[in-house]
């Protein structure tokens, strides 16, 4: 590894137990459809962001053009009509 992990780096520094607790809570909340709460801070906030956006295959709406999104919606609607 080129760069060893530095202890105390950033405001998200926490021990393993705190990360596990925050990550588990974020997974439970995401399973119920909850979005990340910007009022939370620290590892809880970071865990929510990781679970909701980095690990779920979430795609940013702004990364696609409007024409691509409309085409995807049309294909989805056509498939639903066939079912």
Secondary structure, DSSP 8 states (H G I E B T S, - for coil): --S---TT-STT---HHHHHHHHHHHHHHHHTT----TT--HHHHHHHHIIIIISS----GGGS-HHHHHHHHHHHHHHHHH-
